Amino acid sequence: MDPLLYNIYDNVMSWFFYFFGITFPIYALIGVIGIKGFLTITRYEKGDSFLYRLNPVTKIAMGLVVMTIAAITIWWVGAILTVIGLGIYLTLKDGKRKFFLGLFLTISSIIGSAWGIATYTPYSILHYAFGNFNPVVVWVWPSYFSVMGYQHFLTLQGMEYGFQVAMRTTPIFLYSLILVMTTTPSQIVRALTKIKLPIEVIFSMVVAMRSLPRIFEAIDTSVKMQFLKGRGYGASKWKMPIYMLVGVFYAIVPTLIYLLRGAKYTQMSADTRAFRAYKDRSYLYDIKFSREDYIMLALFAIGIVLAIVATTMGYGRAVPYVGY
């Protein structure tokens, strides 16, 4: 091939791969999950499965245990936890829909994380993770990509390393969303107050939980108003996610204004409920640990012990590596 044509080809394909790593996860999230999908998996809906009956402290402990196990063990333990977490989604209200939303969110997260990590990871880390390896070069980036922090060579080992790291982070947000979808803010306040957690920390968590679905509600309303005014009119099905993404960008300012106005009502709500008027709170409905809570806590303890044993046997390092 002519050197000039090869140079053009190399630059065009490099920028294509660059934008693919950035836009594909976002395109998948907006086009497949959508704003309504995010609203579904970030708000509480009343259900009757065992997860809804668990003490909020148990569900918080579940997230912490999963994070700990995924962090200290080999990468495929995180993959197993991810599969189990997706299976748990099936027990929720409207479980099939939430399962597929969680699945698409997982796939998008894995692709985005793995691709980003693969391009930025120094070769010294790969040597530490894989030992004395012979790098298999998949792509050579133009030299000026180093300005963005890219390693000059994209290797197969780098992509595998990125996938391993993604398997350590993906289960964390999957299990965190379970707490949000199965617990009301009021239940969290009552449960965490019982274990003497500072009320300032509890209130911050509750405000964050209440704000998350409101953010997506405000964005959804703003985007719908933009489409009613003609945005994306006549566009094909494949272009609609792009118009929606642009609509989300323009919805940032209205959403911030909505949230700032809502902060005033949050303060008024806390004042009318005599928040911090007394040192101790009184409860109409008490939250206790049930038999299911003790069973789950016992399973968490067993999981931590097994993770420690696996780590001492060589199935875990500070840096992910290929296991046997």
Summary of the structure (lengths in Angstrom):
residues: 324
radius of gyration: 23.4
end to end distance: 42.4
largest distance: 80.0
contacts: 929
relative contact order: 0.14
helix: 73%
strand: 2%
